[in-house]
Amino acid sequence: MNEPKYFQILDHPNLVRDRDTKAVLNTNVQAQEAYRKERANRLKIKAMMDEFETVKSEISDIKMLLQKLVDRA
């Protein structure tokens, strides 16, 4: 007799367990796609914030160098 590859997890209608690997899989494709989009957005925001902090630091360095030039004159 052929057993199904997955079996339902009790009290979790969108989750199944793979009989071979014991992995828990989400069967709600829409929720998974929404999670992926949100994660991509968070990563983009983090990259933008990191770049902003770098630019801010570089501007501070330029400001300090300009101040030194003004003080010499």
Secondary structure, 3 states (H helix, E strand, C coil): CCCCCEEEECCEEEEEEECCCCCEEECCHHHHHHHHHHHHHHHHHHHHHHHHHHHHHHHHHHHHHHHHHHHHC
